[in-house]
Each structure stands twice: as C-alpha cells, then as structure tokens.
Amino acid sequence: MYILGKTGKKVVTDDMINALLSTLEEENECIRSNVCEALGNIGDKAARNDVISKLERALRDKSGSVRRSACEGLEHLGEKLDMNKLIRKLITALGSKDMNERRNACEALGYLNEKSAVYEVTRKLIKALKDKNDLVRISACTALGMICAEVATNEIIIKLASALEDTNEKVRVSACESLEMIGEKALTDEVIKRLGDALEDNSKTVRAGVLFILGKMGKRVTNQEVINKVVNALKDHETIVRRRTCYTRADFDSIKMTNELMNGLVMALDDVQDDVRAGACKALEKIGDKIVTNQVISKLLNAAGDENGYVRLHVCQALGNMNGK
C-alpha cells in the first residue's frame, strides 16, 4: 500500500486505484488505514466519486487509526472534493441517534479543521460537550482543541474549562489536553481558577495534566490560592503528580519562596522515585540563590551521591546557581 501511494502520479492507473479500493474491506485495520493514506497520497487522480464515497464511509470505521487516515486522505484529494458538502454531512451526523456516528463526526470535524465553517462547527461541538455519551464528549473536547488552537474564543475556552468538572475522568483528561493545545490564550483568570479546583480531582491523570498546563503557562499564574494548591501537590500520594509538581515549580516565576515550599522541595530530594528527586533538583536549580540555606545546601550535597545520573546532573547545576553563598 505504501509503495502504491508513493508511486508517481503519472503512472497511477485506474486499475491501481481499484485495487486499493477493494482492500478497504480487509479485516486488518492497519491495511485499511494504509489504503486511506495511499489514496490521499495519490491526490487529484484518486478524486473519483467512488473513492470519495469509500473514504467518507471509512470515517465511520470501527478503528480510530482508519478514521484518522480517512480524514487525511480526503484532505489530499484536491479541489474535486466538495469539502463544504462533507462538513455539512458531518454536522448533520452530530444529531444522529447512533452514538458512534456522533463520536466519529466529532473526530472527523477536528481532524479536517475546515476554516470556512469554523463558527458553525465549533457551535455544534460545544453542544456535543453535553452529549449523554462519554465517548462523544471526549471526541468533542479533542476536536475543539484541534480546531481552536488558532481561533479560540472566550466561550469555547470557558466551555472546555467547564468540562474539567465532567463526571467522566477521560472527558476531564481530554479537556486538559485541549486547553493545553490552545495555549496561553486559554489562561484567563476564570480558567486558572477552574484549573486550581481541578488540582483536587480524584484522578491522578487529571491532576498531573493540570500541573502540566500550569507549568507551561507559569508566568501567567498569579492567583495565590492556585499557587498554594500547586505547592500542596508536592505531598500528593501519586508519583506522577509529585514529579509533575516539581517540574511545574521550576517553570513558575510567580510562586513566592516560602518555608513550606522550600521544605517540600527539600523533602522531595529523598523521594523514592528518581524522577521526583530530579524534578526537585531542577526546581531548586531554577530558584537559585533565592533560597540558599544550610539545610538546602546540605541536602543537595547529599544528593550529589545519588545513584541516578540525571539527579546528580541537576544537583551540580543547582549548586552552581547558588554561587552567592
């Protein structure tokens, strides 16, 4: 399939395209996915009605990788594809009684990311955030993140932030990922507060995801209540959260050094997990000589003998940044 897709367009024949179409019925999802990709790589010459019809049908495939490849294939068929007509079909499918059709339509609208219909598409996807089915809501979150990385409005950002309170963990994780895709413009005061609330989520994946967002946007976070929650996450019972907290702290310029935070980072130097200890060193390295005490220096010197090379590296860098003492 790969070879056929990469074959020069001038030598592609209808028989080759027909052979590819016949294999879209294969049981193996990798083959079906590769066929969609190959048809897209052929481009304009494959933009026949039967090819378009088959690729549109593949948008409803049971395999996510096939659906994704079908979207990519359709995008590459050129001007012969009526993209507006396809988007209309997908928008209509969002109202289907079939959960799979609604989910697949959300996915496809996200992958295709058609700018000409962005207002109507995002309006429908926002509505899908309230769908009764978890998988549809997950797909709607993801699609909004993909579409709105460039065209996010305050309404969309607030709706995604509201999804952080969804009853389904995977929806909340998807909301985190989409807010991260949108970037700094997602961090309004209201969203920052909602992210702070999500640091108390019962899912370690959500808590870690929130910390990742806050770490990337650390310079924008000045809400002291949220900052306090970040500091408290150093004592989280889950390794992934403690590790993420250390690295998040390293990216924060607005967290004031307090005894509690300093003690938390120093305690993290004794954590059983290598990457938590390394993260604590990196945070101390970033803070530099702002927090130099005998206790900190003593702990870092002890950590210089750590069995993990990455920890030792950041210990050396942290000590080097404390050249004022």
N, C-alpha and C positions, 0 to 999 in steps of 0.2 A: 504494500500500500504506500509506504513511504517513497519507494522508487517511482511509482506511477505519479504520485503527487508532485515530485520534483522533476519529472520529465519535462523537457522544453515544451512550451505551449504549442509550438508549431507542429510537433509530432504527435500531439494528443489526438486521438480519433474518437469518434462516437462509440466504437466498439470498446475502447478502453473505459470510457465513462460508463457505458452499460455494465461492464464487468464490475466496476466499483459499486454501482447501484445495487447489483444483485447480492453483494456481500453485506449490505446493510441489514440483511435479515439473519446474519450469523449470530449464534448464541454467545460467542466470545465478545465481551464488551470492549476489550482492547482493539479488536478488529473493527468493530463498529465505529469506535472513536477515531481510529486511524483513517477510516474511509471518509468520514466527515472532514477531517483535516486535509486529506488528499484532494477532495473535491474543491475545497476552498483554495488550495494552492494552485489548482488549475486555473481558477479565476473565471474571466468572462466566457471562455469557451465552454465552461460547465454550467453556465447560467441558462439552462433549459428549464422549461416548466416542470418536467418530471423530476429533475434534480432539486429544484426549489421545493417542490411538494414533499420529496423524501426527506430533505433536511428539516423542513418545518415539522414533519412527523417525528423526526429524531429529537426535536425539542421536548417531546413527551416520553423519551426513553426512560426506562427504569434506572439507568446508570447516570450518575451525576457527571462523570467524565465524558460520556457520549453527548449529553445535553450541552455541556460547555463547548465541546468540539463542533457541534452542530451550529451553535451561535457564531463561532469563529468562522466556520465555513460559509455561512450566509453572508457575513460581513464582507467577505472577499470576492463575492460573485459579481461585484461591479454594478453599473447603472441599470442593468436589466432586472435587478431585483427591486421591486417596489417596497422600499423599506417602510414607508408610511402605512401601506396596506398591512404589512406584517405586524407593525406596532399596534395597529387597530385590532387585529386578531388577538394579540396577546392581552391587550387591555380588556377586551371582551371576555377572555378566558379567566380574568381575575374574578369575574362574577359567576363562574361555574359552580355547580353543586358538588363537583368532584374535587376533593382536596388536592389530589396530585396535579390536576390541571392548574389550580390556583398557585400551588407551590412552583410548578415548572414555569408558569408565566412570570412570576416574580423573578426567578433566576434569570430567565431569558432577557427580561427588560433591563436587569442590572448588567448583564454581560454585553448586550448590544449598545446600551448607553447612548441612545439616539437623541442628539441635542435638539432636533427640530420639534420634538414633542415632550420636552423635559417637564414642562409645567403640568400637563395632564398626567404624565406617567408618575411623577412624584406625588401628585394629589391622590392617585389611586393606590400607590404603595403605602402612603400614610394611613389610608383607610385599612389596608391589609394588616397593619400593625395590630389591629384589634380583631383579626380573624380568630375564630374559635379553635382553629387547629394550630398546634405548636409549630409544626414544620413550615406552615405558611408564614407565620410571624417571623420565624428565623430567616427565611428567604427574603422577606420584605425588608428586614433590618439590613441584611447584607447588600441587597440591591440598592437601597438608599445610600449606603456608604460608598458604593462604587460610583453611583451617578453623581452624588453630591460632593465629592472631593473637590470639585471645581465650582459648583453652582449652589452650594448650601445656603438655605435661607434660615432665618431665626426660627421659623415654625418647624422646619424639618429637624433642626438641631434639638429643639425642645421635645419634639415627639420621640426622637431617638433616646434622649436622656430619660424620658418617662418610661421607656422600655426597660430601663435598668431596674424597674420595680415589677417587671413581669413575673408571673408565678412559675414560669419555666426557666430553669437555670441556663439552658442553651440559648434561649432568647436573650437573656441578660448578657451572656458572653458575646453574642452576636452584636448587641447594642454597643458594648465596649469596643469591639473591633471596628465597628462603623464610625464611631466617634473618633477613634484613633486615625482612621483613614481621612476623615475630614480635616483633622489637624488643628492648628491654633485657633482658627476662627470658631471652632466648636466651644472653646472655653469661655463662655460668658459666666457672669457671676452665678447665675441660676444653675448652670450646668456644673460648675465647680462644686456648688453645694450638694447637688444630687450625687456627684461622684464621691464626695465625702461621706454621704449617707451610705453609699454602696460599699464603703470600706467595712461596714458591719454586716455585709451579706453573709449568709451561711455557706456560700460556695467559695472555696479557696481559689478557683479559677477566676471567678468574678473579682475577688479582692485583688488578686495579682494583676488582672487586666486593668483595673482602675489605677493601681500604682504605676503601671507602665505608662498610661496616658498622662498621669500627673507628673511623672518623671520627665517625659518628653517636653512637657509644657511648664516645667517648674518655675520659670521666670514670671509666669502669669499668675501663679497661685499665691495669694496674699491673705486668704481667709484663714484666720488663726485657728478656728475650730477644725477646719480641714487639715491644717498643718499638724495640729495636736493628734489627730487620728492617724496621720502618717507616722508620727513618732511612736504612737502606741503599737503600730503594726510590727515594730521591731520585736515585740514579745508574742507575736502570733504563734499558735501551736503548729502551723504548717510551714514546712521548709520553704516551699515556693514563694510564700508571702514574705517571710523574713528576708530571703535573698532579694526579692524584688524591692523591698523597702530600703535595703542598704544601697542598691544602685539608684533608686529614686532619690534618696537623700543626697547622693553625690551630684545629682543634676539640679537640686533645688538651690536657688540663690536666696530665697525669701525666708527660709527656716532660720530662726534665730537660735544660736547655740545656747542650750540650757543644760543644767546639770543632768536633768533626766535624759535628754538626748545623748549627751556625751557618755553617760553611764550605759545607756542602751547599746551604743556602738562599741564601747569597750567590752561589754559582756558578749557581744556578738563575735568578738575575736576568739572566744572559747567555744563557739558553736560546734556541734558535732559534724556539720556539713561544710565541706571545703568551700563551696561557692558562697555560702553565707559569710564565712570568715574573709574570703577575698573581697566580697562586697563591702564589708565593714572597713577593711583597709582602704579600699578605693574611696569610700565616703570620707574617711579621715584624711586621706591624701588630698582630696578636693578642698577640704576645710582648711588644711594647712596650719599655720601657726596661730590661728584664731583660738584654738582650744588646747594649746600645749600646757599640760600639767605633768607632774612627775608620774602620776598614775598612768596617763596615756602613753608617755614615752616608755615606761617600764613594760606595759603590756605589748607595745609594738616591738620592743627589743626581744621579748619572749617569743613573739610570733615570728621573728626573723629565723627561728629554728623550725618553723612549721614544715611538715612533711610534704606539703603541696607547693610546687614551684610558683604557681600563679599567686598564691598568698604571699610568698616571700618577695616576689617582684613588687607587689603593691605596698608591702611593708617598707621596702627600701625607698620607694617613691614618696610614701607618706613622711618618712623620717627626713627625706631630702627637702620636703616642703616646709619642714619645721625648723628651718635654719635660723629663725630668730631666737631660738633658745639654746 
